[in-house]
């Protein structure tokens, strides 16, 4: 349905007047941004919207503290910001995440919505900016160049908190599985070929350890995220920001967000550089590289189930084929691989965007934050479904695992110290060619007795440091 004049209001900006939907809380600058950047079709991340509202509330409080902002206007702005922090008015944030202008479109969309809601709370009509202006009042003492980066820090910190909690849960389940499978002997493999026996629990303990390192690595990246450039205004010099305001605004952000944020000691540096985001993204990439490797292992161990390895069973989550009845695929492990590919690609975009900064500002932050917030969000979602719908339900097919160990020529490695490398190589070769077991051939050529083989070929012995059957060498 087309919009008629009775359904619109007229707003003006630098480029002239425009009709805006009468009921909209956004304004003319938001409309221009929507027309200019029809790029992804996605919305601004809800955590970034809430973080921007935190910044705007803190700025209003600090400006009231230093007597720059009228109390009536300031209180209306803070009430509107509280609503946005709690999830209201997010549908009014309509600009595309990828945009020119270093985030100005996002900043002004937030400013306009808060200004119009504040006007409404004070009893005025939307668009009556003489009483509360998006620029003069909501954006007071701020620039896009400090308010948006500060909000990005807050959003990233809040999302990382959720991700780390999910990762801790996943780590705990890996530990439980390591204990559950500690008695299960299987063939270890290198180059996808039989190596020597290992306990399935040892493999899961290794997965647990790498996840533990990833948790630690991601936690460490938060150090510089806690430093905000709020008060830097346009280029880091703090022009138009009262020095008292600069201290107060960060203190208010800390109180509102519950995060231990502080003001940067060097606002020019904090405004120019985005290495803190590349550091976070790098840690996420390393984590997903590790998780993709784990997913590969699980898919291989679960392959078959009859014509593959079939060493473990993954929970059946959905039918796997529209044409092959009864087929079930390792879909949860597969999605971990795909999330890894996405995060690794996002990391490359983030690196390029970070490198593209020039002089006092990095204008490529919109694409940087779009990819960074996406990486954290999809990792959190992926790890939740992986833990609940895959990891917890993994079962060991112990009979199959035992059979593989007994049939493998890899156990000849344990015999090697007792009969020498050359003799062991000959036995291994014949075992592979003829399908005969190592035990049978050792007895056939009378290189070891049954009793000696029982000591040496004890699978559990082979999964610990030392020589299996070492007492025979004394």
C-alpha positions as CSV (number, residue, x, y, z in Angstrom):
1,X,0.0,0.0,0.0
2,X,1.4,3.4,-0.9
3,X,1.9,6.0,1.8
4,X,-0.4,9.1,1.6
5,X,0.4,12.5,3.1
6,X,-1.9,11.8,6.0
7,X,0.3,8.9,6.9
8,X,3.5,10.8,6.8
9,X,5.4,13.6,8.5
10,X,7.9,15.9,6.9
11,X,11.5,15.9,8.2
12,X,14.4,17.9,7.0
13,X,18.2,17.4,6.9
14,X,21.2,18.8,5.1
15,X,19.9,17.5,1.8
16,X,16.4,18.8,2.1
17,X,12.9,17.7,3.2
18,X,11.6,14.1,3.1
19,X,8.4,12.3,3.9
20,X,8.7,9.9,6.8
21,X,6.1,7.3,7.9
22,X,4.1,9.1,10.6
23,X,4.3,6.2,13.0
24,X,8.0,5.5,12.5
25,X,10.4,6.3,15.3
26,X,13.3,6.5,12.8
27,X,13.7,9.7,10.8
28,X,15.0,11.2,7.5
29,X,18.6,10.2,7.9
30,X,17.7,6.6,8.5
31,X,15.5,6.6,5.3
32,X,18.4,7.9,3.3
33,X,20.7,5.2,4.7
34,X,18.1,2.5,3.8
35,X,18.0,3.8,0.2
36,X,21.8,4.1,-0.1
37,X,22.7,0.7,1.4
38,X,20.3,-2.1,0.3
39,X,23.2,-4.6,0.8
40,X,22.7,-7.7,2.9
41,X,19.0,-7.7,3.8
42,X,20.1,-8.4,7.4
43,X,19.4,-6.3,10.5
44,X,21.8,-4.8,13.0
45,X,22.7,-7.4,15.6
46,X,20.4,-7.1,18.6
47,X,23.4,-7.0,21.0
48,X,24.9,-4.0,19.1
49,X,21.5,-2.2,19.3
50,X,21.4,-2.8,23.1
51,X,25.0,-1.7,23.4
52,X,24.3,1.5,21.5
53,X,21.4,2.2,23.8
54,X,23.8,1.7,26.8
55,X,26.2,4.2,25.3
56,X,23.4,6.8,24.7
57,X,22.0,6.4,28.2
58,X,25.4,6.8,29.7
59,X,26.1,9.9,27.5
60,X,22.8,11.5,28.6
61,X,23.6,10.8,32.3
62,X,27.1,12.3,32.0
63,X,25.8,15.3,30.1
64,X,23.2,15.9,32.8
65,X,26.0,15.5,35.4
66,X,28.0,18.3,33.9
67,X,24.9,20.5,33.4
68,X,25.1,20.5,29.5
69,X,21.8,18.6,29.0
70,X,18.4,19.7,30.3
71,X,17.2,17.3,32.9
72,X,13.7,16.9,31.4
73,X,15.2,16.0,28.0
74,X,17.9,13.9,29.5
75,X,15.6,11.8,31.6
76,X,13.3,11.2,28.6
77,X,16.3,10.0,26.6
78,X,17.4,7.7,29.4
79,X,13.9,6.2,29.7
80,X,13.8,5.6,25.9
81,X,17.3,4.1,26.1
82,X,16.2,1.7,28.9
83,X,13.4,0.5,26.7
84,X,15.8,-0.2,23.9
85,X,18.3,-1.9,26.2
86,X,15.5,-4.3,27.2
87,X,14.6,-5.1,23.6
88,X,12.0,-2.6,22.7
89,X,12.1,-0.6,19.5
90,X,14.7,-2.9,17.8
91,X,12.3,-3.2,14.9
92,X,12.9,0.5,14.3
93,X,16.6,0.0,13.6
94,X,16.3,-0.7,9.9
95,X,19.7,0.3,8.4
96,X,21.8,-2.4,6.8
97,X,24.8,-3.6,8.8
98,X,27.2,-3.1,5.9
99,X,27.2,0.6,5.1
100,X,29.5,3.4,4.1
101,X,30.2,6.2,6.6
102,X,32.0,4.3,9.4
103,X,28.7,3.5,11.2
104,X,27.1,7.0,11.0
105,X,23.9,5.4,9.6
106,X,23.6,3.1,12.6
107,X,24.4,5.9,15.0
108,X,21.8,8.2,13.5
109,X,19.1,5.4,13.3
110,X,19.6,4.9,17.1
111,X,19.7,8.7,17.7
112,X,16.5,9.3,15.8
113,X,14.6,6.4,17.4
114,X,15.6,7.5,20.9
115,X,14.8,11.2,20.1
116,X,11.4,10.4,18.8
117,X,10.6,8.1,21.7
118,X,11.8,10.7,24.1
119,X,9.6,13.3,22.4
120,X,6.6,10.9,22.8
121,X,7.4,10.4,26.5
122,X,7.5,14.2,27.0
123,X,4.2,14.6,25.2
124,X,5.4,16.0,21.9
125,X,4.9,14.7,18.3
126,X,7.5,12.6,16.6
127,X,9.8,14.8,14.4
128,X,9.4,17.9,16.7
129,X,13.2,18.0,17.1
130,X,13.1,21.5,18.6
131,X,12.3,19.8,21.9
132,X,14.7,16.8,21.5
133,X,17.0,16.5,18.6
134,X,18.8,13.3,17.5
135,X,22.0,15.3,17.0
136,X,21.9,18.1,19.5
137,X,20.6,16.1,22.4
138,X,20.9,12.4,21.9
139,X,24.3,12.7,20.3
140,X,25.6,15.4,22.6
141,X,29.4,15.2,23.3
142,X,29.7,12.3,20.9
143,X,30.8,11.3,17.5
144,X,30.0,8.2,15.6
145,X,33.7,7.6,15.9
146,X,33.6,7.1,19.6
147,X,30.0,6.0,20.3
148,X,29.9,3.2,17.8
149,X,33.3,1.6,18.6
150,X,32.5,1.8,22.3
151,X,29.2,0.0,21.6
152,X,31.0,-2.6,19.5
153,X,33.3,-3.3,22.5
154,X,30.3,-3.8,24.7
155,X,28.4,-6.0,22.3
156,X,31.5,-8.2,21.7
157,X,32.1,-8.6,25.4
158,X,28.5,-9.6,26.1
159,X,28.5,-12.1,23.3
160,X,31.9,-13.5,24.3
161,X,30.5,-14.0,27.8
162,X,27.7,-16.2,26.4
163,X,30.1,-18.1,24.1
164,X,32.6,-18.8,26.9
165,X,29.8,-20.2,29.1
166,X,28.7,-22.5,26.3
167,X,32.3,-23.6,25.7
168,X,32.8,-24.4,29.4
169,X,29.8,-26.7,29.2
170,X,31.2,-28.3,26.1
171,X,34.6,-28.7,27.8
172,X,32.9,-30.5,30.7
173,X,31.2,-33.0,28.5
174,X,34.4,-33.7,26.7
175,X,36.0,-34.5,30.1
176,X,33.1,-36.8,31.0
177,X,33.4,-38.6,27.7
178,X,37.1,-39.0,28.3
179,X,36.4,-40.7,31.6
180,X,33.6,-42.8,30.1
181,X,35.8,-44.1,27.3
182,X,39.0,-44.4,29.3
183,X,38.9,-48.2,29.3
184,X,38.1,-48.5,25.6
185,X,41.1,-49.6,23.5
186,X,41.2,-48.6,19.8
187,X,43.7,-48.3,17.0
188,X,45.5,-45.0,16.8
189,X,46.0,-43.8,13.3
190,X,48.6,-41.5,11.6
191,X,48.3,-40.6,7.9
192,X,44.9,-42.4,8.1
193,X,46.8,-45.7,8.5
194,X,47.0,-48.0,11.5
195,X,49.6,-46.8,14.0
196,X,49.6,-48.2,17.6
197,X,46.7,-48.7,20.1
198,X,45.3,-45.8,22.0
199,X,42.4,-45.5,24.4
200,X,39.4,-43.7,23.1
201,X,39.4,-41.8,26.3
202,X,42.8,-40.5,25.5
203,X,41.5,-39.1,22.3
204,X,38.6,-37.4,24.0
205,X,40.9,-36.1,26.7
206,X,43.0,-34.5,23.9
207,X,39.8,-32.8,22.6
208,X,39.1,-31.6,26.1
209,X,42.6,-30.0,26.4
210,X,42.4,-28.2,23.1
211,X,39.0,-26.7,24.0
212,X,40.5,-25.7,27.3
213,X,43.2,-23.8,25.5
214,X,40.7,-22.2,23.2
215,X,38.7,-21.0,26.2
216,X,41.8,-19.5,27.8
217,X,42.8,-17.9,24.4
218,X,39.5,-16.2,23.9
219,X,39.3,-15.0,27.5
220,X,42.7,-13.3,27.1
221,X,41.4,-11.2,24.1
222,X,39.0,-9.4,26.5
223,X,41.9,-7.4,28.0
224,X,41.8,-4.6,25.5
225,X,38.1,-4.8,24.8
226,X,37.5,-3.4,28.3
227,X,39.2,-0.1,27.1
228,X,36.7,2.3,25.4
229,X,37.4,5.4,23.3
230,X,34.3,7.1,24.6
231,X,35.0,10.8,24.8
232,X,37.4,10.7,21.8
233,X,34.7,12.3,19.6
234,X,35.8,12.7,16.0
235,X,39.6,11.9,15.9
236,X,40.5,11.1,19.4
237,X,41.2,14.7,20.6
238,X,38.0,15.0,22.6
239,X,36.8,18.1,20.8
240,X,33.3,19.2,22.1
241,X,33.5,16.8,25.0
242,X,33.8,18.2,28.5
243,X,36.8,16.5,30.3
244,X,34.5,15.8,33.2
245,X,32.0,14.2,30.9
246,X,34.8,11.9,29.4
247,X,35.4,10.4,32.8
248,X,31.8,10.2,33.8
249,X,30.5,8.6,30.6
250,X,32.7,5.6,30.9
251,X,31.8,5.2,34.6
252,X,28.1,5.2,33.7
253,X,28.7,2.6,30.9
254,X,30.3,0.4,33.5
255,X,27.4,0.8,35.9
256,X,24.7,0.2,33.2
257,X,26.4,-2.7,31.5
258,X,28.0,-4.4,34.5
259,X,31.2,-4.7,32.6
260,X,34.6,-3.5,34.1
261,X,35.2,-1.0,31.2
262,X,37.6,1.9,31.5
263,X,38.5,4.8,29.3
264,X,41.5,4.3,27.0
265,X,44.7,6.0,28.1
266,X,45.3,7.1,24.5
267,X,42.1,8.1,22.7
268,X,43.8,8.8,19.4
269,X,45.2,5.3,19.3
270,X,41.9,3.8,20.4
271,X,40.1,5.7,17.6
272,X,42.5,4.9,14.8
273,X,43.2,1.2,15.4
274,X,41.1,-1.9,15.4
275,X,43.6,-4.6,16.3
276,X,41.6,-5.6,19.3
277,X,38.9,-6.9,17.0
278,X,41.4,-8.8,14.8
279,X,42.9,-10.4,17.9
280,X,39.4,-11.6,19.0
281,X,38.7,-12.9,15.5
282,X,42.0,-14.7,15.3
283,X,41.3,-16.5,18.6
284,X,37.8,-17.5,17.2
285,X,39.4,-18.8,14.0
286,X,41.9,-20.9,15.9
287,X,39.1,-22.3,18.0
288,X,37.0,-23.2,15.0
289,X,40.0,-24.8,13.2
290,X,40.4,-27.0,16.2
291,X,36.7,-27.8,16.4
292,X,36.6,-28.6,12.7
293,X,39.4,-31.1,13.2
294,X,37.5,-32.7,16.0
295,X,34.3,-32.9,13.9
296,X,36.4,-34.6,11.1
297,X,37.6,-37.2,13.6
298,X,34.1,-37.9,14.8
299,X,32.7,-38.2,11.3
300,X,35.5,-40.6,10.3
301,X,35.1,-42.7,13.5
302,X,31.4,-42.9,12.9
303,X,31.6,-43.6,9.2
304,X,29.7,-46.5,7.7
305,X,28.2,-47.7,9.9
306,X,28.7,-51.1,8.2
307,X,31.1,-50.4,5.4
308,X,33.1,-47.7,7.2
309,X,35.1,-47.6,10.4
310,X,32.0,-47.7,12.6
311,X,34.0,-47.2,15.8
312,X,31.6,-44.9,17.5
313,X,27.9,-44.1,17.0
314,X,26.7,-40.5,16.9
315,X,23.1,-39.7,17.9
316,X,20.7,-40.0,15.0
317,X,19.2,-36.5,14.6
318,X,17.2,-36.7,11.4
319,X,16.7,-38.9,8.2
320,X,19.7,-38.4,6.0
321,X,18.5,-38.9,2.5
322,X,15.4,-38.2,0.4
323,X,16.2,-41.3,-1.8
324,X,18.1,-43.8,0.4
325,X,15.8,-45.2,3.1
326,X,17.3,-45.7,6.6
327,X,20.3,-43.5,5.9
328,X,21.4,-41.2,8.8
329,X,24.1,-38.6,8.4
330,X,26.5,-37.0,11.0
331,X,24.7,-33.6,10.5
332,X,25.8,-32.0,13.8
333,X,29.4,-32.7,13.1
334,X,29.0,-31.4,9.6
335,X,27.6,-28.1,10.8
336,X,30.6,-27.6,13.0
337,X,32.8,-27.9,9.8
338,X,30.6,-25.4,8.0
339,X,30.6,-22.9,10.9
340,X,34.4,-23.2,10.9
341,X,34.6,-22.3,7.2
342,X,32.4,-19.3,7.8
343,X,34.4,-18.0,10.8
344,X,37.7,-18.5,9.0
345,X,36.2,-16.5,6.0
346,X,34.9,-13.8,8.4
347,X,38.4,-13.6,9.9
348,X,39.9,-12.8,6.5
349,X,37.3,-10.1,6.0
350,X,38.0,-8.6,9.4
351,X,41.8,-8.6,8.7
352,X,41.3,-6.8,5.4
353,X,38.9,-4.3,7.0
354,X,41.3,-3.6,9.9
355,X,44.2,-3.0,7.5
356,X,42.1,-0.6,5.4
357,X,42.0,2.1,8.1
358,X,43.5,5.4,7.2
359,X,44.9,8.1,9.4
360,X,42.6,8.9,12.4
361,X,39.7,6.5,11.6
362,X,38.9,3.0,10.2
363,X,35.8,3.6,8.1
364,X,35.4,-0.1,7.4
365,X,34.2,-1.0,10.9
366,X,30.7,-1.8,9.7
367,X,31.8,-4.9,7.8
368,X,34.2,-5.7,10.5
369,X,31.6,-5.7,13.3
370,X,29.1,-7.5,11.1
371,X,31.4,-10.4,10.6
372,X,32.8,-10.4,14.1
373,X,29.4,-10.5,15.8
374,X,28.3,-13.1,13.4
375,X,31.3,-15.3,14.1
376,X,30.7,-15.2,17.9
377,X,26.9,-15.8,17.5
378,X,27.1,-18.8,15.2
379,X,29.9,-20.3,17.2
380,X,27.7,-20.1,20.4
381,X,24.8,-21.6,18.5
382,X,26.9,-24.4,16.9
383,X,28.6,-25.4,20.2
384,X,25.2,-25.6,22.0
385,X,23.7,-27.9,19.4
386,X,27.0,-29.9,19.2
387,X,27.1,-30.4,22.9
388,X,23.4,-31.3,23.4
389,X,22.7,-33.1,20.1
390,X,26.0,-34.9,19.4
391,X,28.7,-35.0,22.1
392,X,26.5,-36.1,25.0
393,X,25.1,-39.0,23.1
394,X,28.3,-40.5,21.5
395,X,28.7,-44.2,22.2
396,X,31.7,-46.5,21.6
397,X,31.2,-49.6,19.6
398,X,33.6,-51.6,21.7
399,X,33.4,-54.9,19.9
400,X,34.3,-53.3,16.6
401,X,37.2,-51.4,18.3
402,X,38.6,-54.5,19.8
403,X,38.4,-56.4,16.6
404,X,40.3,-53.7,14.8
405,X,43.1,-53.8,17.4
406,X,43.4,-57.6,17.2
407,X,43.5,-57.6,13.4
408,X,45.8,-54.6,12.9
409,X,49.5,-55.1,12.0
410,X,50.2,-51.9,13.9
411,X,50.6,-53.8,17.1
412,X,53.9,-55.2,15.7
413,X,55.4,-52.0,17.1
414,X,55.1,-53.4,20.6
415,X,57.0,-56.6,19.4
416,X,59.8,-54.6,17.8
417,X,62.0,-54.1,21.0
418,X,61.8,-57.9,21.6
419,X,62.7,-59.3,18.2
420,X,64.3,-56.3,16.3
421,X,63.1,-54.0,13.6
422,X,64.0,-56.2,10.6
423,X,62.3,-59.4,11.9
424,X,59.3,-57.3,13.0
425,X,59.1,-55.7,9.5
426,X,59.0,-59.1,7.8
427,X,56.2,-60.3,10.1
428,X,54.2,-57.1,9.6
429,X,54.5,-57.3,5.8
430,X,53.3,-61.0,5.8
431,X,50.5,-60.1,8.1
432,X,49.3,-57.4,5.8
433,X,49.7,-59.5,2.6
434,X,48.0,-62.6,3.9
435,X,45.6,-61.2,6.5
436,X,47.2,-63.2,9.2
437,X,47.4,-61.9,12.8
438,X,50.7,-60.7,14.3
439,X,50.2,-63.2,17.1
440,X,49.8,-66.2,14.7
441,X,53.0,-65.2,12.8
442,X,55.1,-64.7,15.9
443,X,54.1,-68.2,17.0
444,X,54.6,-69.7,13.5
445,X,58.2,-68.4,13.3
446,X,58.8,-69.2,17.0
447,X,60.1,-65.7,17.8
448,X,58.1,-65.4,20.9
449,X,56.1,-67.8,23.1
450,X,52.4,-67.6,23.9
451,X,53.1,-66.4,27.4
452,X,55.5,-63.7,26.1
453,X,52.9,-62.5,23.6
454,X,50.3,-62.3,26.2
455,X,52.5,-59.8,28.1
456,X,53.6,-57.8,25.0
457,X,50.3,-57.6,23.2
458,X,48.3,-56.5,26.1
459,X,46.4,-53.6,24.5
460,X,46.3,-51.6,27.8
461,X,50.0,-51.9,28.2
462,X,50.5,-50.4,24.7
463,X,48.6,-47.2,25.7
464,X,51.0,-46.2,28.4
465,X,54.6,-44.9,28.2
466,X,57.3,-47.6,28.2
467,X,58.0,-51.0,26.6
468,X,55.2,-53.5,26.7
469,X,56.5,-56.6,28.3
470,X,59.6,-54.8,29.5
471,X,60.3,-57.4,32.2
472,X,61.2,-59.9,29.4
473,X,64.2,-57.8,28.4
474,X,65.8,-58.0,31.8
